[in-house]
């Protein structure tokens, strides 16, 4: 990307400073159009529906009794009797 020197930008601003407001606004709009034409659309990420689909579990979550059993089994595996 090529950067325009600050002094050149300042010269442009000084040149158009005396123009009527309508003409300056028209120029600004035309400049913004050139940016819009050359920019690529920004993707913001996945849609909410896609995220929800990714988070769906293939089976229902275990109930409290099943969780207690899993914790106890892991405790026994780690620490023994």
Residue, then its C-alpha position, 0 to 999 in steps of 0.5 A: x500500500x502506498x502512503x501519500x505524504x502528509x504535506x500533499x494531503x494538507x495541500x489538497x485540504x487547503x485547496x478545497x477549504x475555500x470550496x462551497x460546503x456542497x462541493x466539498x461533500x460531493x468530493x468526499x462522497x466520490x473519494x469514499x466511493x473509490x474506497x468502497x469499490x476497491x475494498x473487499x467485503x469483511x466477513x464477521x464470522x459465522x452466523x448464529x445458526x452455524x455456531x448453535x449447530x456446532x455446539x449441539x451435542x450428539x447425545x443428551x447431557x448426563x444427569x446429576x447421578x451420572x455426573x456423580x458416578x463419573x466423578x467417583x470413577x475418575x477419583x478411584x482411577x486417580x487415587x485408588x481405593 
